[in-house]
Amino acid sequence: MNPSSLRINGQRLWDSLMELARIGATPKGGVCRLALGDLDRQGRDLVTSWGRAAGLTVTVDRIGNVFMRRPGRNGALPPVMAGSHIDTQPTGGKFDGNYGVLAALEVVRTLDDHGIQTEAPIEVAFWTNEEGSRFVPVMMGSGVFAGAFTLEHAYAAKDAEGRTVKEELARIGYIGEQVPGEHPIGAYFEAHIEQGPVLEDAGVTIGVVHGVLGIRWFDCTVTGMEAHAGPTPMELRKDALQVATRLMQEVVASALRHGPHGRGTVGMVQVHPNSRNVIPGQVRFSIDLRNASDELVDRQASEVKALAERLSAESGLPIHIEQVSSYPAQQFDRECVQAVANAAARLGYSHMAAVSGAGHDAVYAARLAPTGMIFIPCKDGISHNEIEDAKPEHLEAGCNVLLQVMLDRAGA
């Protein structure tokens, strides 16, 4: 059989997604399966049981990352890997992360159906604590694997009840023997719902992801003086909120100036004393800046900081901006990106260039091996929400693209 004519079993993929979604199912139709809890253990056990049933060899490393291998003709070659994560947000959906893992498993099942052996091994991976809902940092398993932070740092992370990552990994039985990062990767692909509205808005089936936006997070504090809202004339006020709102508008304006991939968000605001008839004396708010290159996102940050200096000089109010997190922009391997585009075209799917505004395990995998991502639309662009949804035909299309790029890379 010509490998290029292979197609996955869309119904089997859908059924697997729905079965996994029953573990931690919520009344509103979503999933709550937080990292390293009992439900995560059940999800891990289910997925690894499917892997073993497909003849895959399962390896777990010390941070709980799971790798399931289908041998190739040449066992000395590093594996062509695909995957994502199976932990969810507290009000998560059925597809975020889970789709990438089960799409990779469906690739293996399809190869088994047709008796096709690849030259290089193929592996299905799922990474620990991508979401960061229960433990921080986010993308923990892939981050430790890539050396972005140490295993000891990850082990020491605590949840709200004071339980550590190491304790919970041991409790659910997923501390393996392999040192994170020692597992070889020849190439890595990740299929994912877009988690945004661009593909759906354009009526396009496949997003060919060129990279992931760089991110800079800041906390900003504007300090004024509380005073009575009635007796205090406007020209004599030290209103922290009025100054803060001008700076908040610059966060958005700077992103618009540096399009098309500029992003600027103020998502958290704390006003003190937050009383109806008191002039605000202090405002603390978050600043989230993103763009396709580090140069652009740093330019946005410089513009916001420059306005803060001017506003402080004009108003006399202190403005303090502190960077609290930074993630570099990550461009994916050109050959992997082109392979995704070629496969989509060969299969007759509409496709377009895309960037990811959200972080994924592929960001850290890309530091170690050639990496690419495949996006499919999600309904209304909604994710991290119980109503997250995707069409079966789009899930099938993305998996068919994944099948082709893995076959191309692994050598059928």
Secondary structure as UniProt FT lines:
FT   HELIX           3..5
FT   HELIX           10..21
FT   TURN            22..24
FT   TURN            27..28
FT   TURN            35..36
FT   HELIX           38..53
FT   TURN            54..55
FT   STRAND          57..61
FT   TURN            62..63
FT   STRAND          66..70
FT   TURN            75..76
FT   STRAND          80..84
FT   TURN            90..91
FT   TURN            96..97
FT   HELIX           98..113
FT   TURN            114..115
FT   STRAND          122..126
FT   HELIX           140..146
FT   HELIX           151..156
FT   TURN            160..161
FT   HELIX           165..172
FT   TURN            180..181
FT   STRAND          187..193
FT   HELIX           198..202
FT   STRAND          206..212
FT   STRAND          214..223
FT   STRAND          227..228
FT   TURN            229..231
FT   HELIX           234..236
FT   HELIX           240..257
FT   STRAND          263..265
FT   STRAND          269..272
FT   TURN            276..277
FT   STRAND          278..279
FT   STRAND          282..291
FT   HELIX           294..315
FT   STRAND          319..327
FT   STRAND          330..331
FT   HELIX           334..347
FT   STRAND          351..356
FT   HELIX           361..365
FT   TURN            366..368
FT   STRAND          371..376
FT   HELIX           379..381
FT   TURN            386..387
FT   HELIX           392..410
//
